[in-house]
Amino acid sequence: MATPTPELNATVADVTRRIRERSAERRALYEARMADQHRRGVHRGELSCGNLAHGFAACGTEDKGRLKLMNSANLGVVSSYNDMLSAHQPLEDYPAILKEAARAMGSTAQFAGGVPAMCDGVTQGQPGMELSLFSREVIAMATAVALSHNMFDAALYLGVCDKIVPGLFIGAARFGHLPALFVPAGPMESGLPNKEKARIRQLYAEGKVGRDELLEAESASYHSPGTCTFYGTANSNQLMMEIMGLHLPGASFVNPGTPLREALTRYAAEQAIRNTEVGGDYRPFYRQIDERAIVNAMVGLLASGGSTNHTLHLVAMAAAAGLTITWDDFTALSAVTPSLTRIYPNGQADVNHFQAAGGMSLLIRELLGAGLIHGDIPTVFGSDLTAYTREPFLEDGKLTWREGPTESLDRDVLRGVADPFAPTGGLTVLDGNLGRGVIKVSAVAEAHRLVEAPARIFEDQNELKAAFEAGELDRDVVVVVRYQGPKANGMPELHKLTPYLGVLQDRGFQVALVTDGRMSGASGKVPAAIHMTPEALDGGPLARLRDGDIVRLDANAGTLEVGVSADAWADREVGEPHLDHYHVGLGRELFAGFRHLASGSEQGASVFGGFEADDLARQAGQIHDEDA
């Protein structure tokens, strides 16, 4: 029997209720469609003989024999493997491990398909970054293609990094009649301390060290197979999957290439088989992921100072499961969620230190104990989320789970709810006459959370370097980089700017960044108002700004204002941007349709049109087929 959990926090309960109520019709339509798909057949039993013969033609004799019968499970493996990127390279061996584990259970597994995986670290500041956000949609569609053969009783999703897991999740949601289990690869071992890496980057920005020294530092930081160890979007993904019950307990941050990592991978196949209809404990995705699981993910992100990218991704992910969440939900939850971790860039420790200090089992234990997350959600393992206060171990070569620590082993990295690093979460929504945006404040010192200074406008991030080197920014300044939204150029991350802005802040100036682009989970010590919406290309307020306008960013009050009278502001003309150089080269021309279709940031910057939301509007006569 599950351990009783404390009464749910009133704000968490209220946000959950509001999501459920605003999503009621949309969610009901989603569930009805998934139930209908289940009734029509969730596996190869619905295929004709010709269909089925094509589906197992390449299999060995043993697997063919099992696939001809309908009393064993067949797992579809969808993977983001490639051998260039460190986070995905460990996935190379997973299909063989998963197939072997399935055979040992009397079942089968097939590699259903691969999805693309790009690295924002490689493309940072480069044209390829303009494809990054939309790769989430490509991954979701590639997942659908992989699973479209209808050969599978459940799916295993192998992915780690920024857009990969959200894309896989969206694909999994649209195949919600299938049980789903997400299988991570784990972080690389710790390398050069993050504080030293940041120091070298700033010295390079000032011209005090050369490229050789910079490359040496970067290579010592990112040095082996596995996920980067700072707490950005990739590791935020892992936290979300675990706190929603889509991972095995404790699977998120086990290093690759270890016996425990392989044992967890093997067990993932075994558990996925148990969760199928033929396995006797049918646990489809659509019954598992509801508003409670999404709220858990939001609270987990806020408690850990997770990636701001998920103010986009979680909105799109929830929508794929028939749920509507807003930035105001993040704001409400942030007000009652304490900051429990200090992981770089919010501190100097990395995710390996977090794991050693107590990791996910302790974080989940603390949040459950305080009534800040839902313990009664269905999970892929155990009966509910209380199973996730346990940690995996190998005992005589056999995988087992034991209760995790009840207190932090390093209070500089991880703390309990009774003694948090801060009483509220690390994310704030900004609102004002410049639009709406988000800011990650967990790494921003209190002294830098209010900035009021003249604006300096840029329409290309590369222009900032020249202005910095010319000394034009050696003053209090609010740097505005506009026309970086999803419709303008695909909404790239702008971390290339961070070292320059950090140098200015260290020189004693008031500095802030305002942009309709992204900064992601590595947002650092400089206050950055990001994801501004409406974006400048849609006639958003940033398009009316001029050099010298006084901009006031107050992260504590949640406001972002320009000191211009309403009448003068209304009289300003919107400039004509020059964006052609963003739209051609390195495949960017292939994404013109995506840029045209993209929704605003608060709607997830998605090209999918709202799923059930549009269908319901059409049923109500608000959208005609010719307009769709």
C-alpha positions, -999 to 999 in steps of 0.1 A, spaced: 0 0 0 13 35 -9 26 56 20 1 85 27 13 119 16 7 152 35 -21 175 24 -14 193 -8 -3 229 -6 -33 252 -12 -16 271 -41 -5 239 -58 -40 225 -54 -55 257 -68 -31 258 -98 -39 222 -105 -76 228 -103 -74 258 -127 -54 238 -152 -79 210 -150 -109 233 -154 -95 254 -182 -85 222 -200 -116 202 -194 -130 201 -229 -96 199 -246 -84 171 -223 -117 151 -227 -113 152 -264 -76 140 -261 -86 112 -238 -114 101 -261 -91 100 -290 -65 80 -272 -91 55 -259 -104 51 -294 -69 44 -307 -66 18 -280 -98 2 -290 -87 1 -326 -56 -18 -316 -24 -10 -299 -2 -36 -316 5 -58 -346 -27 -78 -342 -45 -52 -363 -21 -56 -392 -28 -77 -423 -5 -106 -431 13 -86 -457 18 -57 -433 31 -80 -406 55 -98 -430 71 -65 -439 73 -55 -403 94 -85 -392 112 -94 -425 146 -84 -412 142 -101 -378 160 -133 -367 141 -166 -365 135 -164 -327 120 -129 -330 99 -137 -360 84 -166 -342 73 -144 -313 61 -116 -336 38 -140 -355 21 -147 -322 0 -121 -304 7 -131 -268 40 -114 -263 50 -77 -262 69 -59 -289 87 -27 -278 94 2 -302 127 19 -295 130 55 -306 164 70 -301 183 102 -305 217 84 -309 245 100 -328 282 96 -321 293 132 -325 274 146 -294 285 135 -260 251 132 -245 238 109 -272 269 88 -279 262 64 -250 229 55 -266 247 35 -293 247 3 -273 212 6 -258 192 -11 -286 212 -43 -283 208 -42 -245 170 -36 -248 165 -64 -273 184 -89 -252 164 -79 -221 131 -83 -241 141 -117 -254 148 -128 -218 112 -119 -210 99 -139 -239 92 -107 -259 108 -86 -286 121 -51 -292 126 -34 -325 145 -2 -333 115 18 -346 134 49 -357 159 76 -349 152 113 -343 177 141 -349 196 155 -320 215 188 -323 236 204 -297 231 240 -287 267 240 -274 280 233 -309 257 258 -326 258 285 -300 262 319 -318 261 301 -352 235 301 -379 226 265 -370 212 276 -337 183 291 -356 171 255 -363 174 245 -327 139 253 -313 121 240 -343 141 207 -341 117 200 -312 88 198 -337 109 178 -362 117 153 -334 80 150 -325 71 143 -361 100 118 -365 87 100 -334 53 98 -350 69 84 -382 88 58 -362 57 46 -344 33 48 -373 38 12 -383 16 1 -354 38 -28 -346 43 -19 -309 28 -26 -275 49 0 -258 76 25 -266 110 33 -251 122 68 -257 160 73 -257 170 110 -254 186 135 -231 191 171 -243 174 203 -249 148 199 -276 151 161 -278 131 151 -247 103 177 -252 100 165 -288 99 128 -278 74 137 -251 51 154 -277 54 124 -299 47 101 -270 16 121 -261 1 117 -296 7 80 -293 -7 81 -257 -24 48 -260 10 32 -258 28 27 -225 59 49 -225 92 48 -206 119 74 -210 155 60 -209 183 85 -201 221 82 -207 234 101 -177 259 129 -172 296 128 -179 319 128 -149 329 162 -135 356 181 -153 370 217 -150 351 235 -122 324 257 -136 337 289 -119 371 285 -136 354 279 -170 334 311 -166 365 330 -156 384 319 -187 355 328 -209 353 363 -195 391 367 -198 388 357 -235 360 382 -240 383 410 -227 412 398 -249 433 388 -219 438 352 -230 439 336 -264 418 310 -282 442 282 -273 436 288 -236 399 291 -241 397 258 -261 418 241 -234 393 252 -207 363 242 -227 378 208 -236 385 202 -199 348 210 -191 332 190 -219 355 160 -220 338 126 -223 306 108 -232 275 119 -213 254 150 -207 271 183 -199 272 186 -161 258 221 -156 221 225 -148 207 236 -181 179 223 -202 193 188 -207 195 180 -170 162 199 -164 147 174 -188 159 145 -168 145 160 -135 111 165 -152 109 130 -166 116 115 -132 93 137 -112 65 129 -136 72 92 -131 84 85 -167 119 73 -156 128 45 -134 135 59 -99 169 74 -96 178 69 -133 184 105 -142 219 112 -130 238 78 -131 270 82 -152 272 64 -185 295 34 -190 289 20 -155 273 -13 -145 245 5 -128 237 25 -159 235 -7 -180 214 -25 -154 189 4 -154 187 3 -192 181 -34 -191 154 -30 -165 137 -3 -185 128 -29 -212 116 -54 -186 94 -28 -169 80 -15 -202 69 -51 -210 52 -54 -176 33 -22 -184 18 -35 -216 -16 -51 -220 -1 -85 -226 22 -79 -196 -9 -76 -174 -5 -41 -160 -15 -18 -188 -2 18 -181 -7 39 -212 9 74 -214 -25 92 -217 -37 78 -183 -4 86 -166 3 122 -177 -24 146 -166 -24 180 -150 -9 166 -117 22 153 -135 26 186 -154 23 206 -121 50 182 -106 73 191 -134 67 228 -129 74 226 -92 105 205 -97 119 230 -121 112 259 -98 126 242 -67 158 234 -86 163 266 -105 157 247 -138 158 259 -174 138 288 -186 134 269 -219 107 249 -202 85 280 -200 82 272 -238 86 234 -238 63 225 -210 35 246 -225 39 227 -258 43 194 -240 12 199 -220 -8 209 -251 1 177 -267 -16 159 -238 -47 181 -240 -37 205 -212 -34 243 -212 -9 259 -189 2 295 -188 31 316 -175 8 328 -147 8 292 -134 46 293 -132 44 326 -113 18 313 -88 38 281 -81 71 300 -79 56 321 -50 52 289 -28 81 268 -40 114 271 -21 147 270 -39 163 238 -28 194 234 -50 226 253 -59 238 238 -92 258 257 -118 249 284 -130 230 289 -98 260 278 -78 294 261 -83 284 225 -80 274 203 -109 248 176 -113 272 149 -101 275 168 -68 238 171 -67 235 133 -71 260 127 -44 243 151 -20 210 131 -22 198 137 -57 163 131 -70 153 108 -42 158 135 -15 144 163 -37 112 143 -43 110 133 -6 112 169 5 87 181 -20 63 153 -12 67 159 25 58 196 21 28 188 0 43 207 -30 39 179 -55 13 153 -62 23 119 -48 -8 101 -62 2 102 -99 4 69 -119 41 61 -127 60 36 -148 74 20 -117 56 13 -84 21 24 -75 27 61 -73 55 87 -68 64 76 -33 84 49 -50 107 76 -63 122 84 -28 142 52 -34 176 49 -51 189 21 -74 218 -1 -63 235 -33 -75 235 -61 -49 254 -92 -61 249 -79 -97 212 -76 -93 194 -42 -95 174 -33 -65 161 -1 -49 166 12 -13 153 42 5 174 73 -3 189 97 23 165 116 45 189 145 49 212 163 25 248 151 25 260 185 12 239 215 23 258 238 -1 243 219 -30 209 205 -18 187 215 11 154 206 26 122 226 26 127 236 62 159 254 54 159 264 17 184 286 -2 154 310 -9 118 309 1 106 311 -35 114 295 -69 140 307 -93 116 320 -120 96 352 -124 73 363 -151 78 400 -161 49 421 -173 46 457 -184 44 481 -214 72 461 -231 52 429 -231 55 397 -212 86 377 -206 104 354 -181 135 358 -161 156 333 -142 166 349 -109 181 320 -91 216 329 -103 211 367 -101 223 384 -69 198 406 -51 218 437 -59 213 431 -96 176 423 -97 166 460 -103 182 477 -133 171 510 -147 193 523 -175 192 536 -211 185 510 -238 210 501 -265 192 484 -294 206 455 -315 189 435 -342 217 409 -345 236 394 -316 268 397 -336 266 435 -335 271 435 -297 307 422 -298 318 452 -319 300 476 -296 316 460 -266 351 461 -281 346 498 -291 338 507 -255 303 518 -264 288 497 -236 310 508 -207 281 524 -189 248 514 -172 229 498 -201 199 477 -209 209 457 -239 179 449 -262 184 423 -288 152 421 -309 139 402 -339 151 370 -323 116 354 -318 103 322 -334 87 339 -364 117 361 -371 146 336 -370 136 305 -351 143 320 -316 180 311 -311 197 311 -277 219 341 -271 246 328 -247 273 343 -269 263 376 -252 268 363 -217 306 368 -213 304 404 -226 275 414 -203 292 396 -174 323 417 -179 303 449 -179 286 439 -147 319 430 -131 331 466 -140 304 479 -117 278 489 -143 240 482 -141 235 457 -169 205 438 -181 194 420 -213 159 422 -229 152 400 -259 125 381 -277 151 353 -281 162 326 -256 189 322 -230 179 288 -217 190 269 -186 225 283 -185 211 318 -178 236 333 -154 244 362 -132 232 390 -155 194 397 -153 179 386 -186 143 392 -196 138 366 -223 110 351 -245 94 386 -247 60 383 -263 45 395 -286 78 392 -305 91 423 -323 83 409 -358 46 406 -347 46 443 -339 55 437 -302 66 466 -280 103 459 -285 99 470 -321 90 505 -309 121 509 -286 148 534 -295 184 538 -283 184 559 -251 149 550 -239 150 544 -201 141 508 -194 134 496 -159 136 459 -151 125 449 -117 127 411 -111 114 414 -76 82 432 -86 79 413 -119 78 444 -141 95 455 -173 87 491 -183 100 518 -207 97 554 -195 78 568 -224 43 583 -222 15 563 -235 6 589 -262 42 592 -274 45 554 -274 14 550 -295 27 575 -320 59 556 -326 63 538 -359 75 502 -360 108 499 -379 112 476 -409 136 447 -399 161 432 -423 159 395 -418 168 379 -451 203 369 -438 186 348 -412 165 328 -437 190 312 -461 220 289 -455 227 258 -434 192 246 -442 174 276 -427 153 279 -459 137 245 -452 121 260 -420 103 289 -436 70 272 -430 78 266 -394 86 303 -389 53 313 -405 33 289 -383 50 294 -350 28 306 -321 39 331 -295 63 323 -267 36 319 -241 18 294 -263 50 273 -265 65 288 -298 49 257 -314 39 250 -350 13 224 -342 -16 248 -339 -29 238 -305 -40 202 -311 -74 198 -295 -78 235 -288 -82 242 -326 -104 212 -330 -128 224 -303 -128 259 -318 -137 244 -352 -165 224 -336 -178 256 -320 -178 273 -354 -150 297 -346 -126 282 -372 -137 273 -407 -119 244 -425 -106 268 -451 -90 289 -424 -73 259 -407 
